[in-house]
Amino acid sequence: MPKLGPIKRRDLIAYLRQLGFEGPVAGGKHEYMQRGANRLRIPNSHRGDISLDLLREILNQGGITRQEWEQL
C-alpha cells in the first residue's frame, strides 16, 4: 500500500498498472498511460523521485482518489 509521498517513476508506473492503466506509450515529449478514454501523462525519467506535488497532479489528472491510491 503506497503512501502519498515522493515516489520513483518505475514504482508509479507499476502502481498505475495495478489501477488498470496501460502503457507507457510514447507520445511526443512525454510518455502516457491510458485507462479507457482517460490519458495520463507520465513525467520523463530523471535522477530524483517524483515529488508529492507532481504525484498529486498526476493522480488528479487520472481521476484517482487518495483512498484508491492508498488501497493498492
CORSUL-V974520 format. One record per pair of residues at least 4 apart in sequence whose ideal C-beta (glycine too) atoms are under 6 Angstrom apart, sorted by the first residue. I is the first residue (numbers start at 1). GAP is how many residues later the second one is. D is the distance in whole Angstrom. If there is no record, write none. Layout:
I/GAP/D  I/GAP/D
This chain:
1/69/6  1/71/6  2/13/6  2/70/6  4/62/6  5/47/6  6/43/4  6/45/6  6/46/6  7/4/5  7/5/5  7/42/6  7/43/5  7/48/6  8/41/6  9/36/6  15/57/6  16/5/4  16/17/5  17/4/6  18/54/5  20/15/5  21/12/4  21/14/5  22/12/6  23/10/4  23/11/6  24/7/4  24/9/5  24/18/5  25/7/6  26/5/6  27/5/5  30/11/5  31/11/5  32/7/5  32/9/5  33/7/5  33/9/6  34/5/5  38/25/6  40/21/6  40/22/4  43/7/6  50/4/5  50/5/5  59/5/4  59/10/6  64/4/5  64/5/6
